[in-house]
Every structure is written in structure tokens, then in C-alpha cells.
């Protein structure tokens, strides 16, 4: 794009398509994203529906029992305590960091 005087007057806000070169430049980032974000999330999703045997090995048998246990009182207590700690940490960080900023 030419930034000489008057050169931006013919610009009408059109965007060019990404094209092959754009996809080639994005390929390493997309591979990194898939390898370290999408694939592990999918693995965790699959494991969340599995069971464990007596030795703790994963048994690929679909069930909802893991999601039913979320509402067990001990897990609710742990969740509320974790949220409280997160709130306190946020307040401390804002309280300490705001004056410094």
C-alpha cells in the first residue's frame, strides 16, 4: 500500500482473500494450537466419560457417573473454597498492583 498523499483516497475497505501464502504462514501456528490445545482438550473430554478399573487404568466404557459425582457435597465444598481463594487472590493482586501501575 502506498502511503503517498492521496493514495488512500481510492481505498474502499475491501479485503483480499487469504490465499495460499496466508495459509502457509498460519500453518505452524495452527499446528501448534491443535497439538497443544485442541488435542489435549479432546483427550480430556473422552477420558471424562470413561471408567477406571481396580488398578486405575482407563476403561473405555461410556457413562455419566463422573458428571453425576460433580454434585457430591465434598466436590461442591472444594469448588466453593477454590472460588473463594481465587477471589481473594484477585483482590490482593489488584490491591497491590493498582497503586504500582
N, C-alpha and C positions, 0 to 999 in steps of 0.2 A: 504494500500500500504506500503510495506516495503522499508524504505529508507536506508537500509544497502548497503555497497559498492557492486556494480554490480547488484543490484536488479532492477534498472531502465533500464537495457540494453534489457530486454525482453519486455518492454512496446512498443507497436506498434501504439499508438494513437487511439486505439479502445475505444468507449464509450459504457457503459452499457445502456440498456433501462431504462426509469424512473421507471417503475413498480408501484405496488400498494402503497408501502410505500412512494414513492416520491409524488404521487398524494394526499395521505392523509396529508403529510406535507405541501403541497401547498394549500390545501383546504381552510384554514382560510384566507389566503391572497387573493385567488381568489374570495371568498365570499365577502370580504371587498371591493375589486376592483369593483365587479359587483354592490354591494349595494350603493357605494358612488361615482362611476364614470360612469359606463355604464348605469345603470337605470336612473339617473337624466338626462344624455345626451339624452337618448331615449325619456323621457318625454318632454324635451325641443323641440326636433325635432317634436314630434306630436303636441305640442302646437303652434309651429311656423306656422303650416298650418291651424290652427283653426281661428274662428272669435270670436268677443265679442258681447254680446247683449247690450242693453241700460244700464243695471246695471253693466256691466263689467264682467259678468260671461262668462266662456268659452263655446262656441257653437261648437260642433264637426262637422263642415262643411268644407270640403276640399276646399281650394282656394289658389291662388298665390298672393293675394293682399298685404300680408305683405312683400313679397320679391320684389314686384314692388316698394313699398314705400322706399326701401333702396336707390334708386337713386334720391329721392326727394332732392332738393338743401339744405334744412336745415340739413338733415342727413349727406350729403356729407361734409358740413361745420363742423359739430360736429366730424365726423370721422377724418378730416384733423387736427382739433385742438387737438384731442386726440393723434394722431400720433406725433404732434409737442411736446406736453407735455411729451410723452414717450421718445422722442429723447433727450429733454433737461434733463430729469431725468437720463437717461443713461449716458450722458456726465458728469453730475455733480457727479454721483456715481463713474464713472471711474476716474474722475479728483481728487476726494477726496480719493478714496480707493486705487488707484495705488501707490501713494507715501507711504502710510501706509503699504501696503503689502510688 
